Amino acid sequence: MEATQPRVPALTEDQWTDEVRAILAPTTALSGGRVFNIFATLAHNPKLLKRWLLFGDHVLSKSTLPARERELAILRVGWLCRSEYEWAQHVVIGKLVGLNDDDIERVRRGPEAEGWSPAEAALLQALMGALLVHNLSKCATAALSGGRAYLLAFAPGLLLHVAVVLVLLVWRGGL
């Protein structure tokens, strides 16, 4: 994994509005008083944060996708995108839902690695195809911001909203 700095920095607690504090309060009960970086980053856009928490709760606890397959998918995308944060968070979550060290190592090697069930290999292969076709790279982020670093300083909430819309469009097959 390459070491990267966040494209949109997380807000520190002293930067949170009262609205953000109220939205984030329930999340700390599940994390030992800690606010995950993704939530502190999405705090730039409180409306998006509120909806993201609903979406994330569905994905992690109410989805029809079994937890094992969900975590394999998230880990594979995290690995392919070289997202240190996503990888680290979901190695922990994956182990909580039953992944072992061999499973996690196989995620790195991909769908061709020995030991996957046919369904797991197909899932990982499909993810690779989707990412190759719709690669939201650093170049895409630079293009969104027009290469201007000041956009992030003035409108990180807007950039986050655009990124989420793009991801959902790609997921729906709209791009």
N, C-alpha and C positions, 0 to 999 in steps of 0.2 A: 504494500500500500504506500502510496506517495503521501508525504506529509503535506497537509493543506491548511490554509486558514479559511475560516468560514467566509463565504461571499457576502453574507448579511450577518453582522455580529448580533449576538444575543443581547437583549437589554438586561442591565443589572437591576437588582431589586429597587434601588433608589430611583430608577427611571420609569418604573411602572406607574400607571395611573390607577386610581381607585377601581376603575372598571376591570383592569387587568388583574389586580389583586383579588377581586371577587371571583373572577373566572378561574384563576389558578389555585385558589384556596383548596378546592376538593382534590386536586391532583397531588398535593403534598402528603395527604393521608396514605396514599398508596406507595409512596416512595421514601418513606422515612423522613419527611420534612423537606426533601430535596425537590427542586423544580428542574425537570430535564431541559437541556439546552434547546431542544426543538421547540418546547413551549415558550421559553424565554425569547427565542428568535421570532416566533409567530406573534409575540406580544406587540410587535410593531403594528400589527393589524388586528385589533381586538375582535372584530366581527369574524374574521377568518379563523382566529385562534379558537373562538367558541365553537364554530362549525367543525374545525379540525378535531377538536376533542371528541365530538360526537362521532365523527367518521372513524377516528382512531379506536374508540371504544368498540365500534361495530367490527372493525377489522380484527382487533385483538381478542374480542370476547364473544361476539355474536354472529360471526361469519359462518357460512356453511362449509367453508374450506377448513379441513381438519388442521389443528394447530401444528402438527409436524410438517405438513406440506406448506402451510403458510410461512413457517420459519425457514424452511429450505428455500422457498422462493425469495423471501426478503434477504436472506444471507447471500444467495447467488447474485441478486441484483446489486447488493452492497459490495460484493467482491468485484464484479465486473465494472462497476462505476468507481471503484477504488475509494469508497466512502468509509473512512476509518470510523467515523462516529456510528454509522448504521451497522457496520460489521460488529463493532465492539458491543453495542447495545443488544443486538440480536443473537450474538453468541451466548450471552447470559440468558436471554429469554428462551432461546432454543434449548439450552440445557434444562431450563425449568419445565419445558414441555416434553422432555425425553430424548433430545438429540444427544449423542455422545461425541467424544473427540474424533472418532473415525468418521462419523457422519459429517462433522464440520470440516475435516480435512478433505473429504470427498467433494464437498461443495466447491472448494478451491480448484479441484481438478476438473470439475464439470460433469456433464451428462455422460461422457464416455467412460468415466471411472467405474471400476468393478464395484459391485455391491448395491447398486440402485435397483429398485423394483422397476419394471417397465413403465409404470405410471410416473414414478419419480423422475426417471430419465427423460420421459416425454415432457414433463413440466419444466425441467431445467433447460431442455433444448428449446422449447417454445419461448422461454424468457430470453435466451441468447438471441433468437431470431428477432424478437420484438425490439431488443436493445440495439441490434445492428441496424435495423431499419429506422428507428427513431432515437438516435443518440442525442440526448440533451447534454451537450458537453460544455466545457468552459467557454468554447468558442460561441456557442449559442447564448450563453449568459452574457458574454461580452457584446454580442450583437443586440441583445435585448436592451442593454444599457447604453448602446451606441458607443461603447468603449469609454464612456465618461464615468470616472470613479465618483464624481459628485452626485450622480443619480442615486447611488446607494445611500449617501449621506442624507439626501432630501426625501427619498421615497422608498425606503426598504419595504414598507408594507405593500406598496404597489407592485414592486418587483416580485415579492412573494406571491401575491395574488395572481399575477401573470404566469408565474412558474406553475402554480397549482392548476390553473386553467389549461395550460399546455399539457401537463401530465395527464389530466383527465381527458383532454381531446385525443391524445395519443392512445390512451387506454381504450377509448371508445372507437378508435379507428378513424377519427375525424381529420387527421393530418396525414 
